[in-house]
Amino acid sequence: MTVEPATAEASDARKRLIAIGLMVLASVCFAALDATAKYLVDETNVPVAQVTWLRFATHVVFSAVALWPFAFRPSLRSAKPLIQVVRSCFMIVTTVLNFIALKYL
């Protein structure tokens, strides 16, 4: 069974529009995250560690809910868990440094 070229082109165009929309949404979410962090750290004097903790705690809850149907799939298990732990630590450090930098911008 083959797909007609017109249908394949329409499907590709639709996938491109979805990708563009997701990139725009990601950019808006990142800008909102930065603005919220700057407001919390600078205006309300919430400690950077607390803002970082809140960000990652929220991500854990959101990810758990979003990925629950796939939780037991082998594709979500890492072949190299130590590298994933190091990667997570780097992400936390960069987030803390980003929020500290936003305090001075």
C-alpha positions in Angstrom: 0.0 0.0 0.0 1.5 3.3 -1.1 0.6 6.8 -0.1 -0.3 9.2 -2.9 2.2 12.1 -3.3 -0.4 14.8 -2.7 -1.4 13.2 0.6 2.2 12.8 1.6 3.0 16.5 0.8 -0.1 17.6 2.8 1.0 15.4 5.7 4.5 16.9 5.6 3.2 20.4 5.5 1.0 19.7 8.5 3.9 18.2 10.4 6.0 21.3 9.7 3.2 23.6 10.9 2.9 21.6 14.1 6.6 21.7 14.6 6.7 25.5 14.1 3.8 25.9 16.6 5.5 23.8 19.2 8.7 25.8 18.8 6.7 29.1 19.3 5.0 27.6 22.3 8.3 26.5 23.8 9.8 30.0 23.3 6.8 31.6 25.0 7.0 29.1 27.9 10.7 29.8 28.3 10.2 33.6 28.3 7.4 33.2 30.9 9.6 31.0 33.0 12.4 33.6 32.9 10.1 36.5 33.6 8.5 34.6 36.6 11.9 33.7 38.0 13.1 37.3 37.7 10.0 38.6 39.4 10.3 36.0 42.2 14.0 36.5 42.8 14.2 40.2 42.3 10.9 41.7 43.4 9.7 39.4 46.1 13.2 38.3 47.3 12.5 34.6 47.2 15.8 32.7 47.4 17.2 31.4 44.2 17.4 27.8 45.6 13.6 27.9 46.4 12.7 29.1 42.9 14.9 26.4 41.4 13.4 23.8 43.6 9.9 24.9 42.7 10.7 24.7 39.0 12.1 21.2 39.2 9.4 19.9 41.5 6.7 21.2 39.1 8.5 19.6 36.2 8.6 16.2 38.1 4.9 16.4 38.7 4.1 17.4 35.2 6.3 14.8 33.7 4.9 12.1 35.9 1.4 12.9 34.8 2.3 13.3 31.1 4.4 10.2 30.9 2.4 7.9 33.2 1.0 5.9 30.3 4.5 5.2 29.1 6.1 4.7 32.5 6.8 1.0 32.1 8.2 1.0 28.6 11.8 0.0 28.3 12.5 3.0 26.1 12.4 5.2 29.1 15.1 3.3 31.0 18.6 4.6 30.6 21.4 2.3 29.5 23.8 4.7 31.3 22.1 6.0 34.4 25.3 7.7 35.8 25.5 9.9 32.7 21.8 10.9 33.2 22.5 11.8 36.8 25.5 14.0 35.8 23.3 15.6 33.1 20.6 16.3 35.6 23.1 17.9 38.0 24.4 20.1 35.1 20.8 21.2 34.4 20.2 22.2 38.0 23.5 24.1 38.1 22.7 26.0 34.9 19.2 26.8 36.1 20.6 28.2 39.4 23.1 30.3 37.5 20.5 31.5 35.1 18.2 32.6 37.9 21.1 34.3 39.7 22.0 36.1 36.4 18.3 37.2 35.9 18.5 38.9 39.3 21.1 41.3 38.0 19.6 41.9 34.5 
